[in-house]
């Protein structure tokens, strides 16, 4: 029984593909890879525009919250508003500013990813072009 189990384990180990026998995915043709990188860069450019629009929206939110504080300050000074309402409005300004900071930070992080996507694209373009032959070096007369 042991011998049968041992033989079964050994034959299974031999039949199973090891690290050297694993199938590799087919290589991607340079033209296809270049097209993929171009698409990636263009999509990222569009996504960057969306992030910029989010920043503008957050800026508007900050301005709206600040205007609300100014209006409520007048009402507070006139005695027509409770301090709690004014404090809540001030917190809304801080929250809007925090949202703006988040959006700006997201854009910065995205810009880094876009920079590297552009670099990958440029490297792929340079790799697909044959190198310029060097002109022969002029030999100095002896």
OpenMM code with the backbone's topology and positions (N, CA, C; nanometers):
from openmm import Vec3, app, unit

residues = "UNK UNK UNK UNK UNK UNK UNK UNK UNK UNK UNK UNK UNK UNK UNK UNK UNK UNK UNK UNK UNK UNK UNK UNK UNK UNK UNK UNK UNK UNK UNK UNK UNK UNK UNK UNK UNK UNK UNK UNK UNK UNK UNK UNK UNK UNK UNK UNK UNK UNK UNK UNK UNK UNK UNK UNK UNK UNK UNK UNK UNK UNK UNK UNK UNK UNK UNK UNK UNK UNK UNK UNK UNK UNK UNK UNK UNK UNK UNK UNK UNK UNK UNK UNK UNK UNK UNK UNK UNK UNK UNK UNK UNK UNK UNK UNK UNK UNK UNK UNK UNK UNK UNK UNK UNK UNK UNK UNK UNK UNK UNK UNK UNK UNK UNK UNK UNK UNK UNK UNK UNK UNK UNK UNK UNK UNK UNK UNK UNK UNK UNK UNK UNK UNK UNK UNK UNK UNK UNK UNK UNK UNK".split()
positions = [
    Vec3(0.0825, -0.1187, 0.0000),
    Vec3(0.0000, 0.0000, 0.0000),
    Vec3(0.0867, 0.1247, 0.0000),
    Vec3(0.1901, 0.1259, 0.0853),
    Vec3(0.2800, 0.2411, 0.0879),
    Vec3(0.3474, 0.2612, -0.0460),
    Vec3(0.3904, 0.1497, -0.1047),
    Vec3(0.4611, 0.1589, -0.2324),
    Vec3(0.3682, 0.2152, -0.3397),
    Vec3(0.2436, 0.1782, -0.3404),
    Vec3(0.1477, 0.2275, -0.4375),
    Vec3(0.1244, 0.3767, -0.4186),
    Vec3(0.1121, 0.4188, -0.2942),
    Vec3(0.0939, 0.5608, -0.2641),
    Vec3(0.2161, 0.6404, -0.3063),
    Vec3(0.3359, 0.5876, -0.2772),
    Vec3(0.4594, 0.6552, -0.3143),
    Vec3(0.4695, 0.6710, -0.4656),
    Vec3(0.4393, 0.5642, -0.5389),
    Vec3(0.4455, 0.5675, -0.6853),
    Vec3(0.3452, 0.6690, -0.7392),
    Vec3(0.2281, 0.6744, -0.6813),
    Vec3(0.1262, 0.7686, -0.7264),
    Vec3(0.1717, 0.9120, -0.7025),
    Vec3(0.2316, 0.9388, -0.5875),
    Vec3(0.2804, 1.0739, -0.5575),
    Vec3(0.3943, 1.1146, -0.6498),
    Vec3(0.4874, 1.0234, -0.6730),
    Vec3(0.6011, 1.0539, -0.7605),
    Vec3(0.5531, 1.0782, -0.9021),
    Vec3(0.4648, 0.9960, -0.9516),
    Vec3(0.4171, 1.0145, -1.0896),
    Vec3(0.3354, 1.1419, -1.1021),
    Vec3(0.2625, 1.1793, -0.9982),
    Vec3(0.1871, 1.3044, -1.0019),
    Vec3(0.2821, 1.4235, -1.0013),
    Vec3(0.3888, 1.4149, -0.9242),
    Vec3(0.4860, 1.5246, -0.9184),
    Vec3(0.5586, 1.5392, -1.0509),
    Vec3(0.5896, 1.4294, -1.1152),
    Vec3(0.6584, 1.4350, -1.2440),
    Vec3(0.5653, 1.4876, -1.3520),
    Vec3(0.4400, 1.4518, -1.3473),
    Vec3(0.3447, 1.4929, -1.4503),
    Vec3(0.3019, 1.6380, -1.4353),
    Vec3(0.3035, 1.6901, -1.3128),
    Vec3(0.2605, 1.8293, -1.2904),
    Vec3(0.3656, 1.9245, -1.3441),
    Vec3(0.3211, 2.0291, -1.4116),
    Vec3(0.4197, 2.1234, -1.4631),
    Vec3(0.4841, 2.2005, -1.3479),
    Vec3(0.6126, 2.2078, -1.3508),
    Vec3(0.6869, 2.2834, -1.2505),
    Vec3(0.7049, 2.4261, -1.2967),
    Vec3(0.7804, 2.5045, -1.2222),
    Vec3(0.7999, 2.6446, -1.2595),
    Vec3(0.8593, 2.6608, -1.3988),
    Vec3(0.9489, 2.5695, -1.4367),
    Vec3(1.0109, 2.5816, -1.5683),
    Vec3(0.9161, 2.5392, -1.6790),
    Vec3(0.8136, 2.4589, -1.6455),
    Vec3(0.7234, 2.4072, -1.7469),
    Vec3(0.5947, 2.4876, -1.7594),
    Vec3(0.5737, 2.5883, -1.6760),
    Vec3(0.4503, 2.6650, -1.6810),
    Vec3(0.4383, 2.7349, -1.8153),
    Vec3(0.3167, 2.7414, -1.8632),
    Vec3(0.2940, 2.8055, -1.9923),
    Vec3(0.3003, 2.9563, -1.9755),
    Vec3(0.3717, 3.0206, -2.0605),
    Vec3(0.3830, 3.1661, -2.0618),
    Vec3(0.2770, 3.2211, -2.1566),
    Vec3(0.2191, 3.3362, -2.1233),
    Vec3(0.1233, 3.3954, -2.2165),
    Vec3(0.1953, 3.4342, -2.3456),
    Vec3(0.1225, 3.4337, -2.4552),
    Vec3(0.1879, 3.4691, -2.5813),
    Vec3(0.2368, 3.6134, -2.5751),
    Vec3(0.3495, 3.6404, -2.6374),
    Vec3(0.4015, 3.7774, -2.6327),
    Vec3(0.3099, 3.8742, -2.7078),
    Vec3(0.3049, 3.9964, -2.6596),
    Vec3(0.2228, 4.0993, -2.7223),
    Vec3(0.3065, 4.1661, -2.8300),
    Vec3(0.2487, 4.1772, -2.9472),
    Vec3(0.3214, 4.2413, -3.0573),
    Vec3(0.3457, 4.3874, -3.0228),
    Vec3(0.4587, 4.4421, -3.0651),
    Vec3(0.4910, 4.5824, -3.0328),
    Vec3(0.3847, 4.6814, -3.0795),
    Vec3(0.3268, 4.6594, -3.1957),
    Vec3(0.2250, 4.7523, -3.2462),
    Vec3(0.1001, 4.7488, -3.1582),
    Vec3(0.0643, 4.6298, -3.1121),
    Vec3(-0.0524, 4.6169, -3.0249),
    Vec3(-0.0236, 4.6825, -2.8913),
    Vec3(0.0954, 4.6587, -2.8381),
    Vec3(0.1337, 4.7182, -2.7094),
    Vec3(0.1356, 4.8698, -2.7198),
    Vec3(0.1864, 4.9225, -2.8291),
    Vec3(0.1900, 5.0672, -2.8499),
    Vec3(0.0482, 5.1239, -2.8530),
    Vec3(-0.0424, 5.0557, -2.9208),
    Vec3(-0.1816, 5.1002, -2.9270),
    Vec3(-0.2455, 5.0973, -2.7882),
    Vec3(-0.2148, 4.9943, -2.7096),
    Vec3(-0.2684, 4.9858, -2.5734),
    Vec3(-0.2183, 5.1019, -2.4879),
    Vec3(-0.0909, 5.1334, -2.5002),
    Vec3(-0.0333, 5.2430, -2.4217),
    Vec3(-0.0899, 5.3784, -2.4646),
    Vec3(-0.1122, 5.3953, -2.5951),
    Vec3(-0.1727, 5.5193, -2.6426),
    Vec3(-0.3142, 5.5342, -2.5880),
    Vec3(-0.3901, 5.4248, -2.5895),
    Vec3(-0.5262, 5.4280, -2.5368),
    Vec3(-0.5248, 5.4595, -2.3872),
    Vec3(-0.4349, 5.3964, -2.3153),
    Vec3(-0.4237, 5.4206, -2.1710),
    Vec3(-0.3959, 5.5682, -2.1430),
    Vec3(-0.3036, 5.6270, -2.2167),
    Vec3(-0.2685, 5.7679, -2.1950),
    Vec3(-0.3869, 5.8591, -2.2280),
    Vec3(-0.4589, 5.8310, -2.3360),
    Vec3(-0.5737, 5.9145, -2.3737),
    Vec3(-0.6866, 5.9045, -2.2712),
    Vec3(-0.7120, 5.7835, -2.2231),
    Vec3(-0.8160, 5.7653, -2.1221),
    Vec3(-0.7770, 5.8395, -1.9947),
    Vec3(-0.6509, 5.8308, -1.9591),
    Vec3(-0.6051, 5.8997, -1.8380),
    Vec3(-0.6150, 6.0516, -1.8531),
    Vec3(-0.5906, 6.1020, -1.9735),
    Vec3(-0.6069, 6.2464, -1.9975),
    Vec3(-0.7517, 6.2875, -1.9721),
    Vec3(-0.8451, 6.2060, -2.0205),
    Vec3(-0.9866, 6.2360, -1.9988),
    Vec3(-1.0223, 6.2272, -1.8510),
    Vec3(-0.9691, 6.1269, -1.7824),
    Vec3(-0.9943, 6.1137, -1.6389),
    Vec3(-0.9373, 6.2327, -1.5622),
    Vec3(-0.8257, 6.2853, -1.6095),
    Vec3(-0.7659, 6.4034, -1.5462),
    Vec3(-0.8597, 6.5232, -1.5584),
    Vec3(-0.9227, 6.5379, -1.6735),
    Vec3(-1.0197, 6.6467, -1.6917),
    Vec3(-1.1360, 6.6333, -1.5939),
    Vec3(-1.1786, 6.5100, -1.5694),
    Vec3(-1.2865, 6.4865, -1.4731),
    Vec3(-1.2410, 6.5284, -1.3334),
    Vec3(-1.1190, 6.4941, -1.2981),
    Vec3(-1.0673, 6.5308, -1.1657),
    Vec3(-1.0575, 6.6827, -1.1514),
    Vec3(-1.0195, 6.7513, -1.2583),
    Vec3(-1.0151, 6.8978, -1.2541),
    Vec3(-1.1550, 6.9551, -1.2328),
    Vec3(-1.2538, 6.8954, -1.2961),
    Vec3(-1.3921, 6.9409, -1.2781),
    Vec3(-1.4383, 6.9177, -1.1341),
    Vec3(-1.3961, 6.8073, -1.0740),
    Vec3(-1.4293, 6.7824, -0.9336),
    Vec3(-1.3677, 6.8902, -0.8442),
    Vec3(-1.2491, 6.9343, -0.8781),
    Vec3(-1.1840, 7.0405, -0.8004),
    Vec3(-1.2636, 7.1696, -0.8124),
    Vec3(-1.3066, 7.2024, -0.9337),
    Vec3(-1.3866, 7.3242, -0.9515),
    Vec3(-1.5156, 7.3166, -0.8708),
    Vec3(-1.5785, 7.2005, -0.8729),
    Vec3(-1.7026, 7.1832, -0.7957),
    Vec3(-1.6752, 7.1996, -0.6459),
    Vec3(-1.5633, 7.1468, -0.5996),
    Vec3(-1.5285, 7.1603, -0.4581),
    Vec3(-1.4986, 7.3063, -0.4233),
    Vec3(-1.4368, 7.3792, -0.5158),
    Vec3(-1.4107, 7.5218, -0.4930),
    Vec3(-1.5419, 7.5989, -0.4798),
    Vec3(-1.6382, 7.5650, -0.5637),
    Vec3(-1.7697, 7.6285, -0.5561),
    Vec3(-1.8357, 7.5949, -0.4226),
    Vec3(-1.8207, 7.4719, -0.3783),
    Vec3(-1.8759, 7.4328, -0.2489),
    Vec3(-1.8160, 7.5130, -0.1344),
    Vec3(-1.6862, 7.5398, -0.1410),
    Vec3(-1.6210, 7.6217, -0.0377),
    Vec3(-1.6777, 7.7634, -0.0402),
    Vec3(-1.6892, 7.8214, -0.1598),
    Vec3(-1.7425, 7.9580, -0.1703),
    Vec3(-1.8856, 7.9665, -0.1180),
    Vec3(-1.9664, 7.8674, -0.1528),
    Vec3(-2.1057, 7.8676, -0.1064),
    Vec3(-2.1119, 7.8575, 0.0459),
    Vec3(-2.0294, 7.7743, 0.1030),
    Vec3(-2.0285, 7.7606, 0.2487),
    Vec3(-1.9802, 7.8893, 0.3155),
    Vec3(-1.8802, 7.9526, 0.2551),
    Vec3(-1.8299, 8.0788, 0.3117),
    Vec3(-1.9360, 8.1883, 0.3042),
    Vec3(-2.0091, 8.1943, 0.1936),
    Vec3(-2.1165, 8.2935, 0.1824),
    Vec3(-2.2251, 8.2679, 0.2874),
    Vec3(-2.2530, 8.1412, 0.3106),
    Vec3(-2.3510, 8.1073, 0.4138),
    Vec3(-2.3067, 8.1556, 0.5508),
    Vec3(-2.1782, 8.1443, 0.5801),
    Vec3(-2.1258, 8.1916, 0.7086),
    Vec3(-2.1399, 8.3427, 0.7196),
    Vec3(-2.1120, 8.4134, 0.6114),
    Vec3(-2.1231, 8.5599, 0.6144),
    Vec3(-2.2678, 8.6010, 0.6427),
    Vec3(-2.3625, 8.5376, 0.5741),
    Vec3(-2.5045, 8.5688, 0.5969),
    Vec3(-2.5461, 8.5364, 0.7401),
    Vec3(-2.5035, 8.4213, 0.7864),
    Vec3(-2.5417, 8.3813, 0.9214),
    Vec3(-2.4746, 8.4681, 1.0283),
    Vec3(-2.3577, 8.5183, 0.9978),
    Vec3(-2.2894, 8.6075, 1.0932),
    Vec3(-2.3725, 8.7342, 1.1141),
    Vec3(-2.4285, 8.7863, 1.0054),
    Vec3(-2.5137, 8.9052, 1.0171),
    Vec3(-2.6379, 8.8738, 1.1006),
    Vec3(-2.6956, 8.7577, 1.0778),
    Vec3(-2.8133, 8.7184, 1.1546),
    Vec3(-2.7772, 8.6963, 1.3013),
    Vec3(-2.6583, 8.6402, 1.3251),
    Vec3(-2.6133, 8.6177, 1.4629),
    Vec3(-2.5913, 8.7507, 1.5342),
    Vec3(-2.5286, 8.8444, 1.4628),
    Vec3(-2.5036, 8.9765, 1.5220),
    Vec3(-2.6347, 9.0496, 1.5505),
    Vec3(-2.7369, 9.0244, 1.4709),
    Vec3(-2.8671, 9.0874, 1.4916),
    Vec3(-2.9516, 9.0150, 1.5949),
    Vec3(-2.9026, 8.9040, 1.6468),
    Vec3(-2.9752, 8.8298, 1.7483),
    Vec3(-3.0825, 8.7388, 1.6932),
    Vec3(-3.0850, 8.7207, 1.5602),
    Vec3(-3.1897, 8.6382, 1.4992),
    Vec3(-3.1445, 8.4942, 1.4775),
    Vec3(-3.0285, 8.4571, 1.5305),
    Vec3(-2.9755, 8.3230, 1.5051),
    Vec3(-2.9067, 8.2712, 1.6309),
    Vec3(-2.9206, 8.1433, 1.6514),
    Vec3(-2.8537, 8.0800, 1.7651),
    Vec3(-2.7075, 8.0552, 1.7294),
    Vec3(-2.6229, 8.0563, 1.8279),
    Vec3(-2.4792, 8.0346, 1.8084),
    Vec3(-2.4537, 7.8971, 1.7481),
    Vec3(-2.5345, 7.7995, 1.7843),
    Vec3(-2.5162, 7.6637, 1.7330),
    Vec3(-2.5294, 7.6597, 1.5804),
    Vec3(-2.6259, 7.7343, 1.5277),
    Vec3(-2.6446, 7.7380, 1.3817),
    Vec3(-2.5219, 7.7990, 1.3141),
    Vec3(-2.4683, 7.9035, 1.3728),
    Vec3(-2.3501, 7.9686, 1.3169),
    Vec3(-2.2300, 7.8741, 1.3238),
    Vec3(-2.2144, 7.8047, 1.4345),
    Vec3(-2.1039, 7.7094, 1.4480),
    Vec3(-2.1150, 7.5968, 1.3459),
    Vec3(-2.2379, 7.5512, 1.3225),
    Vec3(-2.2592, 7.4464, 1.2225),
    Vec3(-2.2181, 7.4959, 1.0835),
    Vec3(-2.2494, 7.6194, 1.0524),
    Vec3(-2.2120, 7.6761, 0.9223),
    Vec3(-2.0602, 7.6862, 0.9090),
    Vec3(-1.9919, 7.7215, 1.0166),
    Vec3(-1.8451, 7.7284, 1.0129),
    Vec3(-1.7848, 7.5900, 0.9905),
    Vec3(-1.8451, 7.4893, 1.0512),
    Vec3(-1.7980, 7.3523, 1.0293),
    Vec3(-1.8207, 7.3081, 0.8846),
    Vec3(-1.9292, 7.3530, 0.8251),
    Vec3(-1.9545, 7.3208, 0.6843),
    Vec3(-1.8474, 7.3814, 0.5943),
    Vec3(-1.7993, 7.4998, 0.6289),
    Vec3(-1.6895, 7.5611, 0.5526),
    Vec3(-1.5650, 7.4742, 0.5646),
    Vec3(-1.5339, 7.4314, 0.6849),
    Vec3(-1.4153, 7.3478, 0.7053),
    Vec3(-1.4276, 7.2146, 0.6313),
    Vec3(-1.5458, 7.1580, 0.6337),
    Vec3(-1.5682, 7.0324, 0.5610),
    Vec3(-1.5521, 7.0531, 0.4109),
    Vec3(-1.6019, 7.1631, 0.3598),
    Vec3(-1.5892, 7.1923, 0.2163),
    Vec3(-1.4422, 7.2131, 0.1797),
    Vec3(-1.3683, 7.2809, 0.2659),
    Vec3(-1.2243, 7.3004, 0.2399),
    Vec3(-1.1505, 7.1666, 0.2420),
    Vec3(-1.1880, 7.0803, 0.3342),
    Vec3(-1.1251, 6.9480, 0.3408),
    Vec3(-1.1544, 6.8681, 0.2139),
    Vec3(-1.2774, 6.8760, 0.1640),
    Vec3(-1.3111, 6.8073, 0.0391),
    Vec3(-1.2280, 6.8613, -0.0768),
    Vec3(-1.2071, 6.9914, -0.0783),
    Vec3(-1.1240, 7.0516, -0.1822),
    Vec3(-0.9804, 7.0001, -0.1724),
    Vec3(-0.9271, 6.9933, -0.0528),
    Vec3(-0.7904, 6.9421, -0.0344),
    Vec3(-0.7802, 6.7969, -0.0811),
    Vec3(-0.8817, 6.7177, -0.0528),
    Vec3(-0.8822, 6.5781, -0.0974),
    Vec3(-0.8775, 6.5728, -0.2495),
    Vec3(-0.9599, 6.6528, -0.3142),
    Vec3(-0.9644, 6.6531, -0.4616),
    Vec3(-0.8316, 6.6962, -0.5211),
    Vec3(-0.7688, 6.7958, -0.4616),
    Vec3(-0.6385, 6.8424, -0.5112),
    Vec3(-0.5343, 6.7323, -0.4935),
    Vec3(-0.5352, 6.6649, -0.3788),
    Vec3(-0.4407, 6.5559, -0.3548),
    Vec3(-0.4638, 6.4408, -0.4523),
    Vec3(-0.5899, 6.4101, -0.4810),
    Vec3(-0.6204, 6.3045, -0.5774),
    Vec3(-0.5657, 6.3402, -0.7152),
    Vec3(-0.5780, 6.4662, -0.7531),
    Vec3(-0.5256, 6.5091, -0.8833),
    Vec3(-0.3739, 6.4962, -0.8866),
    Vec3(-0.3076, 6.5334, -0.7788),
    Vec3(-0.1608, 6.5211, -0.7747),
    Vec3(-0.1189, 6.3753, -0.7905),
    Vec3(-0.1843, 6.2862, -0.7186),
    Vec3(-0.1513, 6.1438, -0.7292),
    Vec3(-0.1792, 6.0935, -0.8712),
    Vec3(-0.2876, 6.1389, -0.9291),
    Vec3(-0.3220, 6.0975, -1.0650),
    Vec3(-0.2195, 6.1502, -1.1654),
    Vec3(-0.1725, 6.2729, -1.1433),
    Vec3(-0.0712, 6.3303, -1.2324),
    Vec3(0.0560, 6.2455, -1.2339),
    Vec3(0.0913, 6.1887, -1.1198),
    Vec3(0.2091, 6.1012, -1.1147),
    Vec3(0.1850, 5.9771, -1.2001),
    Vec3(0.0674, 5.9157, -1.1857),
    Vec3(0.0365, 5.7983, -1.2669),
    Vec3(0.0346, 5.8324, -1.4153),
    Vec3(-0.0202, 5.9488, -1.4495),
    Vec3(-0.0250, 5.9915, -1.5888),
    Vec3(0.1157, 6.0157, -1.6436),
    Vec3(0.2000, 6.0736, -1.5623),
    Vec3(0.3386, 6.0991, -1.6040),
    Vec3(0.4077, 5.9683, -1.6427),
    Vec3(0.3896, 5.8651, -1.5606),
    Vec3(0.4529, 5.7372, -1.5900),
    Vec3(0.3865, 5.6665, -1.7084),
    Vec3(0.2571, 5.6865, -1.7275),
    Vec3(0.1905, 5.6296, -1.8453),
    Vec3(0.2456, 5.6937, -1.9724),
    Vec3(0.2661, 5.8239, -1.9674),
    Vec3(0.3252, 5.8934, -2.0827),
    Vec3(0.4673, 5.8447, -2.1085),
    Vec3(0.5419, 5.8219, -2.0011),
    Vec3(0.6793, 5.7732, -2.0167),
    Vec3(0.6809, 5.6340, -2.0785),
    Vec3(0.5892, 5.5459, -2.0314),
    Vec3(0.5816, 5.4120, -2.0916),
    Vec3(0.5487, 5.4221, -2.2402),
    Vec3(0.4580, 5.5132, -2.2750),
    Vec3(0.4220, 5.5316, -2.4150),
    Vec3(0.5413, 5.5814, -2.4951),
    Vec3(0.6114, 5.6795, -2.4431),
    Vec3(0.7283, 5.7342, -2.5133),
    Vec3(0.8368, 5.6278, -2.5292),
    Vec3(0.8590, 5.5495, -2.4243),
    Vec3(0.9588, 5.4424, -2.4322),
    Vec3(0.9190, 5.3397, -2.5374),
    Vec3(0.7913, 5.3078, -2.5448),
    Vec3(0.7448, 5.2108, -2.6444),
    Vec3(0.7601, 5.2658, -2.7854),
    Vec3(0.7321, 5.3947, -2.8006),
    Vec3(0.7505, 5.4557, -2.9333),
    Vec3(0.8966, 5.4536, -2.9736),
    Vec3(0.9844, 5.4864, -2.8801),
    Vec3(1.1276, 5.4869, -2.9102),
    Vec3(1.1790, 5.3466, -2.9387),
    Vec3(1.1244, 5.2474, -2.8701),
    Vec3(1.1677, 5.1093, -2.8914),
    Vec3(1.1194, 5.0559, -3.0253),
    Vec3(1.0076, 5.1085, -3.0753),
    Vec3(0.9545, 5.0578, -3.2022),
    Vec3(1.0228, 5.1201, -3.3225),
    Vec3(1.0981, 5.2282, -3.3002),
    Vec3(1.1698, 5.2914, -3.4106),
    Vec3(1.3121, 5.2383, -3.4141),
    Vec3(1.3621, 5.2106, -3.5341),
    Vec3(1.5009, 5.1638, -3.5413),
    Vec3(1.5940, 5.2773, -3.5005),
    Vec3(1.7020, 5.2444, -3.4323),
    Vec3(1.7940, 5.3495, -3.3901),
    Vec3(1.8615, 5.4135, -3.5104),
    Vec3(1.8919, 5.5409, -3.4982),
    Vec3(1.9634, 5.6109, -3.6044),
    Vec3(2.1058, 5.5594, -3.6100),
    Vec3(2.1518, 5.5245, -3.7296),
    Vec3(2.2904, 5.4767, -3.7376),
    Vec3(2.3848, 5.5928, -3.7085),
    Vec3(2.4892, 5.5619, -3.6376),
    Vec3(2.5900, 5.6646, -3.6075),
    Vec3(2.6768, 5.6865, -3.7292),
    Vec3(2.7071, 5.8120, -3.7547),
    Vec3(2.8006, 5.8346, -3.8651),
    Vec3(2.9386, 5.7850, -3.8229),
    Vec3(3.0166, 5.7367, -3.9188),
    Vec3(3.1499, 5.6870, -3.8827),
    Vec3(3.2328, 5.7993, -3.8228),
    Vec3(3.3092, 5.7635, -3.7223),
    Vec3(3.3953, 5.8619, -3.6567),
    Vec3(3.5111, 5.8962, -3.7504),
    Vec3(3.5399, 6.0241, -3.7576),
    Vec3(3.6526, 6.0664, -3.8399),
    Vec3(3.7815, 6.0272, -3.7711),
    Vec3(3.8633, 5.9593, -3.8454),
    Vec3(3.9910, 5.9177, -3.7888),
    Vec3(4.0919, 6.0278, -3.8129),
    Vec3(4.1642, 6.0560, -3.7103),
    Vec3(4.2676, 6.1586, -3.7231),
    Vec3(4.3829, 6.1017, -3.8032),
    Vec3(4.4412, 6.1852, -3.8920),
    Vec3(4.5552, 6.1364, -3.9700),
    Vec3(4.6742, 6.1080, -3.8771),
    Vec3(4.7504, 6.0039, -3.9138),
    Vec3(4.8675, 5.9662, -3.8321),
    Vec3(4.9825, 6.0537, -3.8595),
] * unit.nanometer
topology = app.Topology()
chain = topology.addChain("A")
for resn in residues:
    res = topology.addResidue(resn, chain)
    for name in ("N", "CA", "C"):
        topology.addAtom(name, app.Element.getBySymbol(name[0]), res)
